[in-house]
Each structure stands twice: as structure tokens, then as C-alpha cells.
């Protein structure tokens, strides 16, 4: 039997209920509010820290506010309305009275202290509460209530409280014993990847989390195989639920492609799972009752749809008693749009021709910089996660980019070499593949295709250095510029004789006073290295332009990256006159019935704010196409689009672009 969530029109709302929201819970009113948004799934607080139903388990803290309609009433009302309900659980904490009965369940800091946050005590994933008692709570919940799925909040190794205070690695007896049993070592004192013991601890966390995920997943499957289980990626089944959110103290810049990023890696790397990235209504934990910009919320939903995902909205409290409803109209508009066209969004697969590698140990600044370069350069690209990259076909990709991704396994490195040898292009940046999957350092990168014989040094501070562009072959954007500015890391290396180095490094020299601001030395260290390997080629970038572009955003850096992609790697972006603020994606239904070309207008992102996007007029998109299509129609307006077709290129004319456009191309 097909899982209910496969090709399901997923429009989820999470009402993250407070205890007091159950005092006057009215199931019919609650469901009517969901229906007004055309929601098809709801995420509802059910168990864990607080039981939202009458529990019979002695160590499951029951809410004292269960005076309105019950959880069972809500489930039944949802089902009558055709809405699926996922149970939200959180086993990361217990209330103080339960801790006092079972102090051995608690997380313990390196200083021997517990974490007590407003009477909620952090518990350790290796303790008996999460290992055993939580399973009994799950059993009670899913066998007494007809929920349709389950979500686990704040799983894993939690080392911070809701105020962001850091407490360190858990040193409870269970962690100490398990770590010693696996490695014969004491737990590390601090999180430091330069410490080999901490690197073992990172591996320890991965192993124990996987074991726990497998235990919980199989436990649920034996009881309720029909449930949609969230975020158990190991099984390639269920839903991947993520958040696009904000935080007051989070370092800037805001990640304007948050929803695109979160959705893309799921649809690219876990295509059998639902990609449900939620737009978080509130500003931060301390400000849960005030919403972010309505335009920011709509942008997130448009990005999710454009990248093959679902629409998802998360707020604190209920819809009917929320105190900041400023985002409702825009959220409702996006949900209604999806409801009107849900059949067009079923079974979509990406038509990307470039892959960008990512994973849990990524240099996120470098990754995000390349994400921006590809999006703003109008390349159709996927995000391949290292956990699944070897499971997926690569034949559709003309290039695979490793943006300073260091821990690459031997198997993945060999596959990339083979891909390159067969005619693909590998673009590797900075320290890519210089560590193995356990984060242990290598003397040279594992990628033979790069042509690196020896790494002399990795210099971390390149302030005041440049690349001299004395050979501008393929660099069409630098007619009036002879230098590219460099910052961050630079890898000094020796290369095989066949490798071609371009651009020359200008080392640090005086930048003040003005009278002394000149350089006298230009070295032979390259700004990019091209190595032919079999039928393909590898392009090595020994510095980190992605992180620099993500942080500073200058066209000097962007032009370098775009020329590298287009002029050196000979990759073809979508053509036309799309501004960089427009993100373009291309998907196709599995049955080949149509393609969806999305355009998302991000021009409303201005500084640190999100406003209504500037309406754009008279846009054109030029894309490869095997034959003239039968029709091209706007799903947003319902109007047919003017097109021209010649020599394998389709030109689509878009008269006006507000927030987004979805062009349905029927072959």
C-alpha cells in the first residue's frame, strides 16, 4: 500500500500550542481556522515534556489545563475535514518533579551541573528516559490516538537553553560509559575540531544518534506502520521538516535564500521524502508573539514551492488567539494558490545540470556564497548531501561543485574522480577533500583529478592580497578590471605538470599611508587551476570566494565566480534578461506531462529588511528545449505566455513579475 503522504497535497500549519491553549480548545473552531487556510496537515502538541491528553504513565507530566476539547476530539474533527494530524513530541526535557524522582536521566555539564530552564530539566539522549521511557510514552500516544504521523522536537545532543546559554558537552555517567566503551577515552572537555578526541566525539554522536533513530523508527513501525515519521533521514521515508527562522543575536547577513536552501537539499538528495520547510512566524524565542515581515513569510513559501517543496507555516498558539496576524493574508494567499494548482505540483523532479555539495561539516559561508552565485547567475542546480550523494545518479550534471567541503570519504572521492574522467567537470574550492569522513586530516586532497601533488601550507589570513588578471581568457566580465581581491584562506600547493594555473597572487603589501599603497611583487601562485583528467576536467580554486561573496557581496567576487562557471567551466545558465534578484528553477513531472519554470522575485530583500518586491516588467527567459512546446501558461495569472522557439532554444516572455511566477510548459 502506498504511504499516504506520497504525492499528497501537503499544506501544513503548526500551531505550537501553549498549555493554556487547551483550556478553551474548541475542536470545530480550530479545524475551521485550518480550513480557511486550506491546510491539509496540522502539527499538534501531544506528548513529551507535557502530555496534552490524559496519560496513565507515572513519569509523563500531564498538563493541568485540559479543560476544553481533547486531543482525540481535535483528531476526529481534523479527519472529518480531510486534514491529517502529526503529533508533536519533545523528549529533550522533563519537568522538575520528574527529574527529582529520576535525577539519573539528566544532562550533566562538564562542571557537574544540570540545566534547569523555568522548571524544565534537560535530559540526555543516552539516559534511560530517552532510551527507554520515551518509547513507552510513544506507545501510549500512538496506540490510544489515531494520529497520522509523529515529529520529534529538539532531538539529539542539546548543549544550549532557550536563552542561548552554552553549557558544554554532556558528561553524565551514560555518556562517559558509552564513549569509553567505544573509544577507550575520556570525554573531551570542549568542542574543538583540532582535538582528535573531540573528532572521535563527533563520530560518537553520529553513531549513537543513528542507533537511537533506528530503535525509535523500528519501534513505531511495529506498532503503526502507517505513520509518517519526521526527520528520520536514514530510512529515506516520511517527511523532512525544517524551519526558516530568525534570531536577534544571529550574525548577519540574513540568509535570504533560507527556504530555497532548506528545500533544495531535500528534493535533491532525499527525493522519496516530503520536503516541508516552515516559515516561522515569530522573530525569536524571546519574541514569539510578534511576527516577522509578511513579505519575508511569502518569499519563504514561494522559494519552497519553486524548489519542489510544500508550503508550511508555524506560529505560537492557535490561529484564533494569535496576537499578531499581520502575516495571515499572505500565508493564506500562498496556501490557496497551492490548493488551486496542487495537481501541477505532484511528482516533480529537478532538471538541474549543476550540483553543489553540502553536509553537516560544511563551511556554510562558502556554501552559501556559491549558492548565491548559482542562484543569481540563473543556473539550475541541486544540492547533494554527502550522506546520499553516492546513491543518486550524476549523469544529468555537467558539473559538481565542492565549496570547501573538507571531510570527503575515499568512496566519494573515487566517484568524483570517475565522474570527472568520464567527461564531467569537478570544481573544488580551498580545503575540499583534505580530510576523511571522520574529519582526520590528509596530506593531500583525496581528489586525484585536481592535480595537487603537495600542499605546502594553508594560510588563514590573506588580508590585503589580490589576484592579478594578466590572462583574461574566459573572463568576459573583467574588461575594465585587472585585479580580484582575496580574503580568508589560501592554499599554497604544488601541482602536476599538466595543470594550468591562471591568474597570479599578489601578496600582502602596505595599504597605508596612501603614499605607500602599491605592490612590487607578483608571485606565480594561481587564482585558479585547470587540470584535464580523462575526458573531463577539474577546476581548483585555492581560496574562498564564496565566503567572501556571502559576507561582503561585491561584484568583483561575483564576476570572478560567474566567469569561472561560464568562461572557464563552460557551463550554460538560463538566458534572457532576468535580474540577479530573480531566482529561477526548473522541474518536470515524473510522467513528463509538463515542466514548471519558477521565477521568484527577491528584490524586496533590502539590507536587513524584507519589503514587497519591486514589480518587474518585460522579462524574458531563454532555456534549452528539444522542441517547441504545445503551450506555456502562467499558473499565477492563468494567461498564456508568448514564446518563440529556434535552434533548440525556447524564449518565454513574462510581461510582469510580482513575487513569483510559475510557468507551465506542456511539450
Helices and strands as residue ranges (DSSP letters): E 11-16, G 19-22, H 27-36, E 41-48, H 71-80, E 84-90, E 93-95, H 96-101, G 103-105, E 116-117, E 120-122, H 128-128, I 129-133, H 134-144, E 149-153, H 173-183, H 196-223, E 228-229, G 233-235, E 239-244, H 258-269, E 274-280, E 282-284, E 287-291, H 294-306, E 311-316, H 328-340, G 342-345, E 348-350, E 354-358, H 364-376, E 381-385, G 389-391, E 399-403, H 410-421, E 425-429, G 448-450, E 452-459, E 465-468, G 476-478, E 483-486, E 490-495, E 500-502, E 504-506, G 514-516, E 528-533, E 536-541, H 545-552, H 555-563, I 564-568, E 575-576, E 582-589, E 595-601, E 605-606, E 609-610, E 616-624, E 631-634, E 643-646, E 649-657, E 660-666
